[in-house]
Amino acid sequence: MASAQDSSAGHLERDSSNSIENKEQVSSITETDGWPSRLPDLDPAVEYRMNNRRRGLALIFNHEDFFWHLRLNSRQGTNADSKNLFRTLKELGFDVQSYYNLKTVEVLDKIHEASTQDHSDADCFLCVFLSHGEDNHVYSYDSKIDIQTLTDPFKGDKCKSLIGKPKIFIIQAIILTVKL
């Protein structure tokens, strides 16, 4: 999560692979950590192809409760958000997989499974993380996870079947503040 002192709240990254097998595909841009201070100049005539056989995989990680040692409050209302997201993404044609209160090792296992799947016949990939968060981290049930640990496995050098396709990460996190 970006701090109020950071003027460049987010950044954009291009796929890490320079070779695109299908020349109709556009080099993907991944946005992480909020909005950049200035959006790049994008040609509105250039669009992602969204006519593959499948819309794509959508993962929802919903964290309402946390292990006691983290001393995090329960996230009331998150289940309604998760159910609404599930329904809406299904209506949009996504293959939705929803997970509740997973531990870090389980989250990383699901991320690994998704990043090693063949997405060749999919339009895009989407991941939603509902939790608490702080300083570029989100919380699983039992510990915090660096956001880049969630996004890196989907870069072009690691997930070749998503090169040139949108990889969308939505993080809805209650930002923690420390009171002295």
C-alpha positions as CSV (number, residue, x, y, z in Angstrom):
1,M,0.0,0.0,0.0
2,A,1.3,3.4,-0.8
3,S,2.0,5.9,2.0
4,A,0.7,9.5,2.0
5,Q,4.4,10.6,1.7
6,D,5.0,8.7,-1.5
7,S,4.2,10.9,-4.5
8,S,4.5,8.0,-7.0
9,A,1.8,5.8,-5.4
10,G,2.0,3.0,-8.0
11,H,4.0,1.7,-10.9
12,L,3.4,0.0,-14.2
13,E,5.3,-3.0,-15.4
14,R,5.5,-4.6,-18.8
15,D,5.7,-8.4,-19.1
16,S,9.2,-9.5,-18.5
17,S,9.4,-11.5,-21.7
18,N,10.2,-9.7,-24.9
19,S,9.0,-12.5,-27.2
20,I,5.3,-12.5,-28.0
21,E,4.3,-15.5,-30.1
22,N,1.0,-13.9,-31.3
23,K,1.8,-10.5,-32.9
24,E,-1.8,-9.4,-32.4
25,Q,-1.3,-9.4,-28.7
26,V,-0.3,-6.2,-27.0
27,S,2.5,-6.1,-24.4
28,S,0.7,-6.4,-21.0
29,I,0.9,-3.8,-18.4
30,T,0.5,-4.8,-14.8
31,E,-0.4,-2.1,-12.3
32,T,0.5,-2.7,-8.7
33,D,0.3,-0.6,-5.5
34,G,-2.3,2.0,-6.5
35,W,-2.4,4.5,-9.3
36,P,0.7,5.9,-10.9
37,S,1.2,9.7,-10.7
38,R,0.8,9.8,-14.5
39,L,-0.7,7.2,-16.6
40,P,1.3,6.2,-19.7
41,D,0.1,7.4,-23.1
42,L,-2.0,4.5,-24.4
43,D,-3.5,4.4,-27.9
44,P,-7.3,3.9,-27.4
45,A,-7.3,2.0,-30.7
46,V,-5.2,-0.7,-29.3
47,E,-7.2,-3.2,-27.3
48,Y,-6.7,-6.6,-25.7
49,R,-8.2,-9.4,-27.7
50,M,-11.1,-10.7,-25.6
51,N,-12.5,-13.4,-27.9
52,N,-10.8,-16.5,-26.7
53,R,-12.7,-19.6,-25.7
54,R,-12.7,-18.7,-22.0
55,R,-12.9,-15.4,-20.2
56,G,-10.3,-16.7,-17.8
57,L,-9.6,-17.8,-14.2
58,A,-10.6,-15.5,-11.3
59,L,-9.3,-16.2,-7.8
60,I,-10.9,-14.6,-4.7
61,F,-9.0,-14.8,-1.5
62,N,-11.3,-13.7,1.3
63,H,-9.9,-13.2,4.8
64,E,-12.4,-12.4,7.6
65,D,-10.7,-13.8,10.6
66,F,-7.0,-14.0,11.6
67,F,-4.8,-16.1,13.9
68,W,-4.9,-14.6,17.4
69,H,-1.1,-13.7,17.5
70,L,-1.6,-11.2,14.6
71,R,-4.0,-9.2,16.8
72,L,-6.1,-8.2,13.8
73,N,-9.8,-7.4,14.0
74,S,-12.3,-9.5,12.2
75,R,-13.3,-8.0,8.8
76,Q,-17.1,-7.7,9.1
77,G,-18.9,-7.5,5.8
78,T,-16.2,-9.1,3.7
79,N,-18.3,-12.2,3.1
80,A,-21.0,-10.1,1.4
81,D,-18.2,-8.5,-0.8
82,S,-16.9,-11.9,-1.6
83,K,-20.3,-13.3,-2.6
84,N,-21.1,-10.3,-4.7
85,L,-17.7,-10.5,-6.5
86,F,-18.2,-14.3,-7.1
87,R,-21.7,-13.7,-8.6
88,T,-20.6,-10.8,-10.8
89,L,-17.4,-12.5,-12.1
90,K,-19.4,-15.6,-12.9
91,E,-21.9,-13.4,-14.8
92,L,-18.9,-12.0,-16.7
93,G,-17.9,-15.5,-17.8
94,F,-15.0,-16.1,-15.4
95,D,-14.1,-19.5,-13.9
96,V,-14.2,-18.3,-10.3
97,Q,-12.5,-20.1,-7.4
98,S,-13.1,-18.6,-4.0
99,Y,-11.1,-19.3,-0.9
100,Y,-11.8,-18.4,2.8
101,N,-9.3,-17.6,5.5
102,L,-6.4,-19.5,3.9
103,K,-3.0,-19.7,5.6
104,T,0.0,-18.2,3.7
105,V,1.3,-21.6,2.5
106,E,-2.2,-22.4,1.2
107,V,-2.5,-19.0,-0.6
108,L,0.9,-19.5,-2.2
109,D,0.0,-23.0,-3.3
110,K,-3.2,-21.7,-5.0
111,I,-1.1,-18.9,-6.7
112,H,1.4,-21.4,-7.9
113,E,-1.4,-23.7,-9.2
114,A,-2.9,-20.8,-11.1
115,S,0.4,-19.5,-12.5
116,T,1.4,-22.9,-13.8
117,Q,-2.0,-23.6,-15.6
118,D,-2.3,-23.2,-19.3
119,H,-4.1,-19.9,-20.0
120,S,-3.7,-20.1,-23.8
121,D,-7.5,-20.2,-24.4
122,A,-8.3,-17.5,-21.9
123,D,-8.7,-13.8,-22.3
124,C,-7.2,-12.8,-19.0
125,F,-6.4,-13.6,-15.4
126,L,-8.0,-11.9,-12.3
127,C,-7.1,-12.2,-8.6
128,V,-8.9,-10.5,-5.8
129,F,-7.5,-10.3,-2.3
130,L,-9.8,-9.1,0.5
131,S,-7.9,-8.7,3.8
132,H,-6.0,-6.4,6.1
133,G,-2.7,-4.8,4.7
134,E,0.3,-2.6,5.4
135,D,3.5,-1.5,3.6
136,N,3.1,-3.5,0.4
137,H,1.8,-6.6,2.2
138,V,-1.6,-8.2,2.7
139,Y,-2.5,-10.6,5.5
140,S,-3.5,-14.3,5.1
141,Y,-5.0,-16.1,8.1
142,D,-1.6,-16.6,9.8
143,S,0.9,-14.1,8.4
144,K,1.6,-11.3,6.0
145,I,2.5,-11.8,2.3
146,D,4.4,-9.4,0.1
147,I,2.1,-8.3,-2.8
148,Q,4.9,-9.0,-5.3
149,T,4.9,-12.6,-4.1
150,L,1.4,-12.8,-5.4
151,T,1.9,-11.0,-8.7
152,D,5.4,-12.1,-9.8
153,P,4.4,-15.7,-10.7
154,F,2.2,-14.3,-13.5
155,K,4.8,-12.2,-15.2
156,G,5.7,-13.2,-18.8
157,D,9.0,-15.0,-17.9
158,K,7.1,-17.3,-15.5
159,C,3.6,-17.6,-17.0
160,K,4.1,-17.7,-20.8
161,S,0.5,-18.5,-21.6
162,L,-0.5,-15.0,-20.1
163,I,2.0,-13.0,-22.2
164,G,0.1,-10.2,-23.9
165,K,-3.0,-10.7,-21.8
166,P,-4.4,-8.7,-18.9
167,K,-3.4,-9.8,-15.4
168,I,-5.7,-8.0,-13.0
169,F,-5.0,-7.8,-9.3
170,I,-7.6,-6.2,-7.1
171,I,-6.6,-5.7,-3.5
172,Q,-9.2,-4.5,-1.0
173,A,-7.3,-4.2,2.2
174,I,-8.0,-2.4,5.5
175,I,-4.8,-0.5,6.0
176,L,-3.4,-0.9,9.5
177,T,-2.0,2.0,11.5
178,V,0.3,1.8,14.5
179,K,-0.6,3.9,17.5
180,L,2.2,4.9,19.8
